[in-house]
């Protein structure tokens, strides 16, 4: 997988951090949880990319 996939995964993680921060600032637990979930998805995708890089 390429650099574009890695950048997209990082962008998802950063977006999640923003949502989490906005949720905390506005006491919106749902938005905060959504942001945390986005971060986890981004991190898992990045881990998958690293594993693919090892085997290629």
C-alpha positions in Angstrom: 0.0 0.0 0.0 1.1 3.5 -0.7 1.8 6.7 1.0 -1.7 7.9 0.1 -3.3 5.2 2.2 -1.0 6.0 5.2 -1.8 9.7 4.9 -5.6 9.0 4.7 -5.3 6.8 7.9 -3.4 9.6 9.7 -6.0 12.1 8.6 -8.7 9.9 10.1 -6.8 9.7 13.4 -6.4 13.5 13.4 -10.1 14.0 12.6 -10.9 11.8 15.5 -8.7 13.8 17.9 -10.6 17.0 16.8 -14.0 15.4 17.3 -12.9 14.1 20.8 -11.7 17.6 21.8 -14.8 19.3 20.5 -16.9 16.7 22.4 -15.1 17.4 25.6 -15.3 21.2 25.1 -19.1 21.0 24.6 -19.8 18.2 27.1 -21.1 16.1 24.1 -20.3 12.5 25.2 -21.5 11.1 21.9 -19.2 13.3 19.8 -16.3 12.5 22.1 -16.9 8.8 21.8 -17.2 9.1 18.0 -13.8 10.9 18.0 -12.2 8.2 20.1 -13.6 5.5 17.7 -12.2 7.4 14.7 -8.8 7.4 16.3 -8.9 3.7 17.0 -9.9 3.0 13.4 -7.1 5.1 12.1 -4.6 3.5 14.4 -5.7 0.0 13.4 -5.4 0.8 9.7 -1.9 2.2 10.3 -0.9 -0.9 12.1 -2.2 -3.0 9.2 -0.2 -0.9 6.7 3.0 -1.4 8.8 2.4 -5.2 8.8 1.9 -5.1 5.0 5.2 -3.1 4.6 7.1 -5.8 6.6 5.9 -8.5 4.3 6.5 -6.7 1.0 
